[in-house]
């Protein structure tokens, strides 16, 4: 398994197609200018020592050097082995609402981003528990199965947005069912579901489903994201620029409000607790304490360990190519021994 410590540097790889386009543009412009001066074959005979193939070779070397330097700066690391991890803990499924109402900015920077920050903070406080991730809106999808590899879950979390689920709505029942399916059917305890949502547009079956899941030994905790006053739902174009706020059929801005009553009822039915997401650290503390109180089991899992730095090989190869490039000139011969006196 390969990962990059500084993935942001990989964006610099865009310089390679840009430099390629510029190179061929300059070559084309130079050829056009030479054609205006005179016959190309005659001009080439007047410059017998110039080698166009070496020019292309130097350009290819330049791009290769650039490629290996960028990869080196991104600091690639490789997991050398899979290690069996045995810990004491429980299984925790996090169900995250990614419906459009989660874009509302009545909490800063938005309901969705605040929710993702909560999950990141919670993962830093858990120890030994297996954690999975379900995302839901009009339907629910398993985003990450139960694992103790929190770093991989963090990577998945960064990619989540309101376009991750194609159908809109807030179908909490599907989220609970998908989360329940991730657990072992033989376990009658050691399980918890954390539902993070604003609670809008839910269906009435969610409470009945929570009671059914709780009867099977799973505790359900709910996290309310948003405010009682509510906020508008911003809309964005394909470039990520805000185009306005979502409006109803009368042209009035839609106000999305936190549905606390439903989330409190859901947590009660699931024999868990309800928290409003005002401070990520505080809520993460409460959740981690709730989880720590639950009876634990021995959890076996496998994760990549001993990540070894690989950047030195890429930087070394870039220096080697730079050394080779130093000895390649545009001339056909560096020194003509035949005509030397």
C-alpha positions as CSV (number, residue, x, y, z in Angstrom):
1,X,0.0,0.0,0.0
2,X,1.4,3.4,-1.0
3,X,0.4,6.7,0.5
4,X,1.6,10.3,0.2
5,X,2.4,12.4,3.2
6,X,1.9,15.6,1.2
7,X,-0.7,14.9,-1.4
8,X,-1.2,18.6,-2.2
9,X,2.2,18.6,-4.0
10,X,0.7,16.1,-6.6
11,X,-1.2,19.0,-8.1
12,X,2.1,20.2,-9.4
13,X,2.0,17.3,-11.9
14,X,-0.3,19.6,-13.9
15,X,2.9,21.5,-14.9
16,X,3.9,18.5,-17.1
17,X,1.0,18.8,-19.6
18,X,1.3,22.6,-19.5
19,X,5.1,22.5,-20.3
20,X,4.4,20.0,-23.1
21,X,1.8,22.3,-24.7
22,X,4.2,25.3,-24.4
23,X,7.0,23.2,-25.9
24,X,5.1,22.2,-29.0
25,X,3.7,25.8,-29.3
26,X,7.2,27.2,-29.3
27,X,8.4,24.6,-31.8
28,X,5.5,25.4,-34.1
29,X,6.0,29.2,-33.9
30,X,9.8,28.8,-34.5
31,X,9.1,26.7,-37.6
32,X,6.7,29.3,-38.9
33,X,9.2,32.1,-38.5
34,X,11.9,30.1,-40.2
35,X,9.6,29.4,-43.2
36,X,9.1,33.1,-43.5
37,X,12.9,33.7,-43.6
38,X,13.7,31.1,-46.3
39,X,13.7,27.4,-47.3
40,X,13.8,25.1,-44.3
41,X,16.2,22.6,-45.9
42,X,18.6,25.4,-46.7
43,X,18.4,26.8,-43.2
44,X,19.1,23.3,-41.8
45,X,22.2,23.0,-44.0
46,X,23.4,26.3,-42.7
47,X,23.2,24.9,-39.2
48,X,24.7,21.4,-39.7
49,X,25.6,20.9,-36.0
50,X,22.1,21.4,-34.6
51,X,20.3,18.1,-33.7
52,X,16.5,18.3,-33.3
53,X,16.4,14.8,-31.8
54,X,18.6,15.9,-29.0
55,X,16.2,18.9,-28.4
56,X,13.3,16.4,-28.0
57,X,15.4,14.2,-25.8
58,X,16.3,17.1,-23.5
59,X,12.6,18.1,-23.3
60,X,11.6,14.5,-22.3
61,X,14.4,14.5,-19.7
62,X,13.1,17.8,-18.3
63,X,9.6,16.4,-17.8
64,X,10.9,13.2,-16.3
65,X,13.0,15.2,-13.8
66,X,10.0,17.3,-13.0
67,X,7.9,14.2,-12.5
68,X,10.3,12.5,-10.1
69,X,11.0,15.7,-8.1
70,X,7.2,16.3,-7.6
71,X,6.7,12.6,-6.5
72,X,9.6,12.9,-4.2
73,X,8.4,16.1,-2.6
74,X,4.9,14.5,-2.1
75,X,6.8,12.1,0.2
76,X,5.6,8.6,-0.9
77,X,5.5,6.0,1.9
78,X,4.9,2.2,1.5
79,X,3.3,-0.1,4.0
80,X,5.8,-3.0,4.3
81,X,3.5,-5.5,5.9
82,X,0.0,-6.3,7.1
83,X,-0.1,-6.7,10.9
84,X,-2.8,-8.5,12.9
85,X,-4.2,-6.1,15.5
86,X,-6.0,-7.4,18.6
87,X,-7.7,-4.9,20.8
88,X,-10.6,-4.6,23.2
89,X,-13.5,-2.4,22.0
90,X,-16.9,-2.3,20.3
91,X,-18.2,-1.8,16.8
92,X,-19.3,1.7,16.0
93,X,-21.1,2.6,12.8
94,X,-21.3,6.4,12.0
95,X,-24.3,7.3,9.8
96,X,-23.6,10.8,8.2
97,X,-26.3,12.8,6.6
98,X,-25.1,14.3,3.2
99,X,-28.4,15.7,2.0
100,X,-28.5,19.3,0.5
101,X,-29.8,20.7,3.8
102,X,-26.4,19.9,5.3
103,X,-24.9,22.7,3.2
104,X,-26.8,25.2,5.4
105,X,-24.4,27.6,7.1
106,X,-26.4,28.3,10.3
107,X,-23.4,26.5,11.9
108,X,-19.9,27.5,10.7
109,X,-18.5,26.6,8.2
110,X,-21.5,24.4,7.3
111,X,-23.5,21.6,8.9
112,X,-21.7,19.0,6.8
113,X,-18.2,20.3,7.4
114,X,-18.9,20.7,11.2
115,X,-20.1,17.0,11.2
116,X,-16.9,15.8,9.4
117,X,-14.9,17.7,12.0
118,X,-16.8,16.0,14.8
119,X,-16.0,12.6,13.3
120,X,-12.3,13.5,12.9
121,X,-12.2,14.6,16.5
122,X,-14.0,11.5,17.7
123,X,-11.6,9.1,15.9
124,X,-8.7,10.7,17.8
125,X,-10.4,9.8,21.1
126,X,-11.3,6.2,20.3
127,X,-8.9,3.4,21.1
128,X,-9.5,-0.2,20.1
129,X,-12.9,0.3,18.6
130,X,-13.8,-0.7,15.1
131,X,-15.4,2.1,13.2
132,X,-17.4,2.2,9.9
133,X,-19.1,4.9,7.9
134,X,-22.4,5.0,6.2
135,X,-23.6,8.1,4.2
136,X,-27.2,8.8,3.5
137,X,-29.7,11.2,2.0
138,X,-32.6,9.8,-0.1
139,X,-30.9,6.4,0.3
140,X,-28.0,5.0,2.3
141,X,-24.6,3.6,1.2
142,X,-21.8,1.9,3.0
143,X,-18.8,4.2,2.6
144,X,-16.3,2.3,4.8
145,X,-16.8,-1.1,6.5
146,X,-15.8,-1.6,10.1
147,X,-12.1,-1.2,10.6
148,X,-9.5,-0.1,13.1
149,X,-7.5,1.6,10.4
150,X,-8.7,5.2,11.2
151,X,-6.3,6.8,8.8
152,X,-8.1,5.1,5.8
153,X,-11.4,6.2,7.2
154,X,-10.1,9.8,7.4
155,X,-9.2,9.6,3.7
156,X,-12.7,8.5,2.7
157,X,-14.2,11.2,4.9
158,X,-12.4,14.0,3.1
159,X,-14.0,13.0,-0.2
160,X,-17.6,13.1,1.0
161,X,-19.9,15.8,-0.2
162,X,-23.6,16.3,-0.9
163,X,-23.1,14.8,-4.3
164,X,-21.9,11.5,-2.8
165,X,-25.5,10.2,-2.8
166,X,-27.5,10.8,-6.0
167,X,-31.0,10.9,-4.5
168,X,-32.1,13.6,-2.0
169,X,-34.1,13.4,1.2
170,X,-33.2,12.3,4.7
171,X,-34.1,8.6,4.9
172,X,-32.8,7.7,8.4
173,X,-34.4,4.2,8.3
174,X,-32.2,3.2,5.4
175,X,-29.2,4.6,7.3
176,X,-30.0,2.5,10.4
177,X,-30.6,-0.6,8.3
178,X,-27.4,-0.3,6.4
179,X,-25.5,0.3,9.6
180,X,-27.1,-2.7,11.3
181,X,-26.1,-4.9,8.3
182,X,-22.5,-4.1,9.0
183,X,-22.6,-5.8,12.4
184,X,-22.2,-9.5,13.0
185,X,-25.7,-11.0,13.5
186,X,-24.4,-13.2,16.3
187,X,-23.4,-10.2,18.5
188,X,-26.1,-9.2,20.9
189,X,-24.1,-6.3,22.3
190,X,-20.8,-4.4,21.7
191,X,-22.5,-2.3,19.0
192,X,-23.3,1.3,18.6
193,X,-24.7,3.6,15.8
194,X,-24.0,7.3,15.8
195,X,-26.5,9.2,13.5
196,X,-25.3,12.7,12.6
197,X,-28.1,14.7,10.9
198,X,-30.3,17.8,11.0
199,X,-33.3,15.5,11.1
200,X,-35.2,17.1,8.3
201,X,-37.7,15.2,6.1
202,X,-37.4,12.0,8.0
203,X,-39.9,9.2,7.7
204,X,-42.0,8.0,10.6
205,X,-40.6,4.4,10.5
206,X,-37.2,5.6,11.9
207,X,-38.4,5.4,15.5
208,X,-39.8,1.9,15.1
209,X,-36.5,0.8,13.4
210,X,-34.5,2.3,16.3
211,X,-36.5,0.3,18.8
212,X,-36.0,-2.9,16.8
213,X,-32.2,-2.4,16.6
214,X,-32.0,-1.5,20.3
215,X,-33.8,-4.8,21.1
216,X,-31.0,-6.6,19.4
217,X,-28.4,-5.0,21.7
218,X,-27.3,-1.9,19.7
219,X,-27.3,1.5,21.2
220,X,-28.1,4.5,19.0
221,X,-26.7,7.9,19.6
222,X,-28.0,10.9,17.7
223,X,-26.2,14.2,16.9
224,X,-28.2,17.2,15.9
225,X,-26.5,19.6,13.5
226,X,-28.0,23.0,12.9
227,X,-30.0,25.6,14.8
228,X,-33.6,26.0,15.9
229,X,-33.8,29.2,13.9
230,X,-32.5,27.4,10.9
231,X,-30.7,28.7,7.8
232,X,-31.0,28.9,4.0
233,X,-29.7,26.1,1.8
234,X,-27.1,27.5,-0.6
235,X,-26.8,26.3,-4.2
236,X,-23.6,26.0,-6.2
237,X,-22.7,25.7,-9.8
238,X,-20.4,23.0,-11.2
239,X,-17.3,25.2,-10.4
240,X,-18.3,25.5,-6.7
241,X,-19.5,29.1,-7.0
242,X,-22.6,30.0,-5.0
243,X,-25.5,30.9,-7.3
244,X,-28.0,31.7,-4.6
245,X,-30.2,30.0,-2.1
246,X,-32.7,27.1,-2.7
247,X,-36.2,28.4,-3.1
248,X,-39.7,27.0,-2.7
249,X,-42.4,27.0,-5.4
250,X,-43.4,30.6,-4.5
251,X,-39.8,31.8,-5.0
252,X,-39.1,32.2,-1.2
253,X,-35.9,31.0,0.3
254,X,-36.3,27.6,2.0
255,X,-35.3,27.7,5.7
256,X,-33.9,24.4,7.0
257,X,-34.3,23.9,10.8
258,X,-32.9,21.4,13.2
259,X,-35.5,18.8,14.2
260,X,-34.5,18.2,17.8
261,X,-37.7,16.5,18.9
262,X,-37.3,13.7,16.4
263,X,-33.6,13.1,17.1
264,X,-34.3,13.0,20.9
265,X,-37.0,10.5,20.3
266,X,-34.7,8.5,18.0
267,X,-32.0,8.4,20.7
268,X,-34.5,7.4,23.4
269,X,-35.9,4.6,21.2
270,X,-32.3,3.4,20.6
271,X,-31.4,3.5,24.3
272,X,-28.7,6.1,23.7
273,X,-28.2,9.8,24.1
274,X,-28.8,12.9,22.0
275,X,-26.3,15.7,21.7
276,X,-26.5,19.0,19.7
277,X,-23.4,19.7,17.8
278,X,-22.3,23.1,19.2
279,X,-18.7,22.3,20.0
280,X,-17.0,19.4,18.2
281,X,-14.5,18.6,21.0
282,X,-17.2,18.6,23.8
283,X,-19.5,16.4,21.8
284,X,-16.7,14.0,20.9
285,X,-15.8,13.8,24.6
286,X,-19.4,12.9,25.5
287,X,-19.5,10.2,22.8
288,X,-16.2,8.7,23.6
289,X,-17.2,8.4,27.3
290,X,-20.6,6.8,26.3
291,X,-18.7,4.3,24.2
292,X,-16.1,3.6,26.9
293,X,-19.0,2.7,29.3
294,X,-20.2,-0.1,27.0
295,X,-19.1,-3.7,27.4
296,X,-16.2,-4.5,25.1
297,X,-15.1,-7.5,23.2
298,X,-11.8,-8.7,21.6
299,X,-11.5,-7.3,18.1
300,X,-9.1,-8.8,15.5
301,X,-8.3,-6.8,12.4
302,X,-5.5,-6.2,9.9
303,X,-3.8,-2.9,9.0
304,X,-0.7,-1.8,7.2
305,X,2.1,-1.0,9.5
306,X,5.7,0.2,9.4
307,X,5.3,2.8,6.6
308,X,8.7,3.4,5.1
309,X,9.8,6.6,3.3
310,X,10.3,6.1,-0.4
311,X,11.0,9.8,-1.5
312,X,14.8,9.4,-1.6
313,X,14.6,7.0,-4.5
314,X,12.6,9.5,-6.6
315,X,14.8,12.4,-5.7
316,X,17.9,10.3,-6.5
317,X,16.6,9.3,-9.9
318,X,15.8,12.9,-10.6
319,X,19.4,13.9,-9.8
320,X,20.7,11.1,-12.0
321,X,18.5,12.3,-15.0
322,X,19.7,15.9,-14.3
323,X,23.3,14.7,-14.5
324,X,22.6,12.9,-17.8
325,X,20.9,16.1,-19.1
326,X,24.1,18.1,-18.4
327,X,26.0,16.1,-21.0
328,X,23.3,16.3,-23.7
329,X,23.8,19.3,-26.0
330,X,21.9,20.6,-29.0
331,X,24.9,20.0,-31.2
332,X,25.5,16.8,-33.1
333,X,29.1,16.7,-32.0
334,X,30.6,18.2,-28.9
335,X,34.1,18.2,-30.4
336,X,35.1,17.4,-34.0
337,X,38.5,15.6,-33.7
338,X,38.8,15.3,-37.4
339,X,39.0,19.0,-38.1
340,X,40.8,19.9,-34.8
341,X,44.3,21.3,-35.2
